[in-house]
Amino acid sequence: MTPEPLRTLLAEASPARSGDFLAGVAAESQEARVKAQRRLADTGLAEILASPLIDPETDEVQRLILDQHDAAAFRPIAGFSVGEFRDWLLSDAATGEAIAALKWALTPEMVAAVSKICRNQDLIAIARKRPVVTKFRTTVGLPGRLSVRIQPNHPTDDARGVAASILDGLAFGCGDAVIGINPATDSPSAMRRLLELIEELRLRLDCPVQSCVLAHVTTAIDAMNRGAPVDLVFQSIAGSEKANASFGIDLAMLREAHDAAKALQRGTIGDNVMYFETGQGAALSADAHHGMDQQTMEARAYAVARAFDPLLVNTVVGFIGPEYLYDGKEIIRAGLEDHFCGKLLGVPMGVDVCYTNHAEADQDDMDNLLTLLAVAGVNFVMGVPGSDDVMLNYQSTSYHDAAYVRRALGLKPAPEFEAWLKDVGVFDEKGFLLPETRNGDAGLIARSKLLEAAE
């Protein structure tokens, strides 16, 4: 099969979403979609490998995908069709260890293809088998645990507002993935000021967390050169060289930042130092999708992430808007697909369970997706005060949403963070949040101590 028919087949087999109709690549009807899915199920994994979707001479992401491929690891599944690979993934023979052994055998196009013929329950069942564990000051991604990024954004980067949001999150047992701030101003001085705020809180509270200010990677490099306390380096990434260029980056730039952050040796239990964000529709919005459907392009972004051993990868699934994912059903499906594809490629996937206010979605849809992802073993989700990001103007998950899903499914924070929560009195010995409703009780006293330490 040549690249053009494969691009068309992958696009037409993809579950319906507004972005693919916008790009003119979606199947014309549900009947046409099912026919494409049947043809895709009969397509060999080896055929997909032999048909690069972008000319590698013109695209460094395509060259990376081909260079990453491990032919020896691929050999046991080289004879599988996409449908046979799905059947194997669902079988008891496909243990977590067996799937993990295929990390460098699989290409993004292979995992995107199999996701397109999976039901939602398949995406959950398979992803749940494949934990991806990373470390910096906390261990993220262990089975039975769910971490949370505190996202204390403020429209003016006001220190008191940011600190209040952080302390609120810590008091709910959140923050073990990262305390990550989207800065209102992308400059080395603004980045350093916010990093130093988090660093002071971390040291005063003796809290095992890592920080990240989500400025551009070049800003992070500048800040590191100036001696700022950089833990994790952030960057938005996509699945083609042209799409990454729209973010002002290339692979060499990411490698420079990765090496600089590792050289700081700020991690205490590990050295996974990168934090990447992605989202279906990013490449299409930059006119850099090369005729591909948005879910296949999204999976290609995970090949970029995989090359840099990140601590966290976050698909901000409903953030770009209804032009790409129209309603709650499309957002739910995309979130499960992204998590599935990332995990099969060995990427530590989290999901920003979110939507914009002009999408046909609401918080009930997000409750459903949050619960499904937690069952699927997602590494982390967002913790936004009140679930409403007042700077970025979109709806996400809140601190109490994280508390709900942990309690409902018996999930715990990262072990190092859980021990700290018990030590300071936010959690009891069973791992439950202590109450703060009665005058003088332990939970309220613990929260008061957090505030006092941070003043």
Helices and strands as residue ranges (DSSP letters): H 3-13, H 18-23, H 30-41, H 45-49, H 60-68, H 71-74, G 75-77, H 82-90, H 96-100, H 108-116, H 120-128, E 134-135, E 139-140, E 147-150, H 159-171, E 178-181, H 188-205, E 211-213, H 217-225, E 233-236, H 241-246, H 251-264, E 274-278, H 282-285, H 294-306, E 312-316, H 328-344, E 349-352, H 363-376, E 380-383, G 385-387, E 388-389, E 394-395, H 399-409, H 415-424, H 442-454
